[in-house]
Amino acid sequence: MPLDFQRQSRTARFVAASSRPVIGLSANEDQAMTAKIAIELDDSHREFAEKIVKDGLYPSISSVVQAGIEQMMQNDDVPADALAGMADEIRRRMELPKDQWIPLEGDTMFEEVRALIRQKKLEKQNGI
């Protein structure tokens, strides 16, 4: 498949074909149709994609992009794991004794946080 390659500053722009299933085809419902889309890759991504195509690992840059998208589709549970980890950390911190909590009052909360940040900066500057 020919690529439309244009150099723009430090970004490469590719026009590639991507497969997407089309529902309701009458002739051959198993066949996927392709849509032409434009993507931008920075130099490092473009060079890597070109290298693995040259090395014969993928037939085209479109195939590299499709493989990356497919891998993300297979790993769609990763964000849920990250959220579960954050929820566990919040629960752990909620179980700390109250004397280890930072006391913050609603109306003055932001000023108190700013004061804590200023105090930490001063301690860092003074080597405390």
N, C-alpha and C positions, 0 to 999 in steps of 0.2 A: 504494500500500500504506500503510495507516495505521501511524503509529509510536506506540508507547506511550512517552511522554516523561515522566520524573520527574526533578525537580531534587533532587540530594542534595549538600549543601554546595557545593563548587566543581566537582563532577563531574556530568556528564549521563549518565543511564542510558537506553539505547535497547533496545527489543526489536524485532529486525528479522528478516526471513526471509533465509536463505542457501540457495543451491542446492548440492546435492550429488548426484552420480549414484548411482542405486540399481541394483544388479545383480540380474538375474533377474525383471524385470518382464515380465508376459505380454502386456499390452495394447500398450504403446508403449515399447519399450526405449530409444528415443532421448531420451525426455523425462526431465528431471531433476526430482527431488523437492526440496522445500524443507523446512528445519527452522527452527523459531523458536529464536533464541538471544538472550541478553542480553549487551550489551557496555557498557563504561563509557568515556566520552570526556571528557577535560578540556575546559575552556572553549574553548581555542584550536582544538583539533581539531574540536569540535562546530561552532563558528562557521565554520570553513573549510568543513566538509562541507555545512553549511546554505547557505553562499554559493554553492558550485559547483552545488548542486541548484537554487537560486534562479536562477542565471545560465543554467541549461538545459544544463549540461555533462553532468549525470547525472540520471536520472529520480527517484532516491531516495537516501537515505543508505545503504540496503542496497547499492545499485549502487556507491557510492563505496567502501564497505568491500570489496566483492567485487573491484573493480578494483585496490585496494591489495594484496589477497591474491594476485590473479592476477599482478601485477607481481613480487611476492616469489617466486612459484613459477617465473616465467620467469628470475629472476636468482639461482637457487639455487647458482650457481657462485661467487658472491662470497665466501662464507666460505672456500672452498678457495683462492682467490687470496690472501686475507689470511694463511692458514696457510702458503702457499708463500712469501710475503714474509718471514714470521717465520723460516721454515726457512733462507732465503737469508741473512738477517742473522746467524743463529746460526752458519752455516757460515763467513761472512766473519769473524766474531769469533774463531772457532776457529783461523783461519789467521793470526791476529796472532802476532808473536813472543812467546815465553813471558815475556820481561821486561815486557811490557805487560799481562800478566794480573794480577789482584789475587790474591795468594797467600792461600789460606784452608785451614786444617786442619780436618778433619772434626769433631772434638770441640769445637773452639773457634770454629767458623765463625760462629755467630750472634753471639757476643760481639765477634768481630772486625768484623762488619758493623755492629753497633751503635756500636763505637768509631769506625769510618769516618764514620758518620752524625753522631756527636757532633762529630768534627773538622771536618766540612763546615759544620755549624751555627755553630761557633765562628769559622771563617774568614769566614763570611758576616756574622756579627755584628761582627767586627773589621774588616770591609772589605778582607780579603785576597784 
